[in-house]
């Protein structure tokens, strides 16, 4: 089978969506399938000159010139420079979607010769969902949606999106008064339309899978949609062995807490700073290290400086360079805010920490919380409850034996990646919706 992937995120960028599809491309290749990707140039973490951006807007008719790390063939399209604001991200996603559909409409020679068997579109970006439907009609092949997060449900939280970043800009306050509601309604309708006509919907959480199966707006002729869970079980790029870290034996000194991930809206890490200050007032010895990039980084840095907090905050590192940080940590945070749709999401960091045998301080509800507790991978407190998080840290600091987690989590992750993922991919590629 020849699989055509439409995505906004791809190698050599190193975020979770990029790593997910480097891994899935490799899995598909090992199952005997060919992967071709229509994607923008790497730009999400780069400063792009105006000249280079204009160059990227020129129509491309040549065949894919790049071969990715999993053997996938890559065709680069137009884009709009990404930014941290919601407005810039909407423009970026719209431009990338336009670039993808223009490529399909123009039908360059390589695409005609390729004659793909199916399309998989990764969402977000949300415009990619409707692009997948259009491309499917043009190429006369089925399409599948890799939904990943709980969209379009997260649109309901738009009033909370900037809680972690500080004040809304004037532009965003203005747009949220009316234009955003109109755009949100159109987006919701378009995404649901695309999901309803997809051959299957791929998600990363069983809670989300079960939720989507019950939605009448996604049914076709009364039949529920085909939904499959393919978790973010890509192998960690920072393997940490037990010899490198032994928090139980280090019974004295401050508790070392690590957060390595997105400093974004869905995390609202101001809650962590609140918990840190409460823990200090309780006399808990604690060291906090935060590593990452995202929309709330500036607000977090500002508060740390303003309050004189002894917290280390560093920029994003490639996953392969986190080895020393994981070896340093006694416990690592998996943190989401209290939006209801996030209860149907499992941060990929959960699986990475399980694989590495690192104790998890989970600030979450829903499926991720259940996994951590059921697999004895750490301890969980509810979101937006900084006092309970501080009390958890106090308990861990007083009794380091609580940091000694079992191998149950790492064994479960390995078993899932070796059996459940290949089975689900085979069903996606070979299955047909009834």
Secondary structure, DSSP 8 states (H G I E B T S, - for coil): -EEEEE-S--TTS-SHHHHHHHHHHHHHHHTT-EEEEEEE-S-TTS---HHHHHHHTS---S---EE-TTS-EEEEE------SSHHHHHHHHHHHHHHHHHHHHHT-HHHHHH--SEEEEE-SSTHHHHHHHHHHHHHT-EEEEEEES-TTGGGGGGGGTTTTTSS--HHHHHHTTTHHHHHHHHHHHHHHHHHHHSSEEEES-HHHHHHHHT-GGG-BTTB---EEE-------SS---GGG--TTT--SS-EEEEEES--STTT-THHHHHHHHHHHHTT--EEEEEE--STTHHHHHHHHHHHT--EEEE----GGG-HHHHHH-SEEEEE--S-GGGGG---HHHHHHHHHT--EEEE--THHHHHHHHTT-EEEE-TT-HHHHHHHHHHHHH-GGGG---SHHHHHHHHIIIIIHHHHHHHHHH----
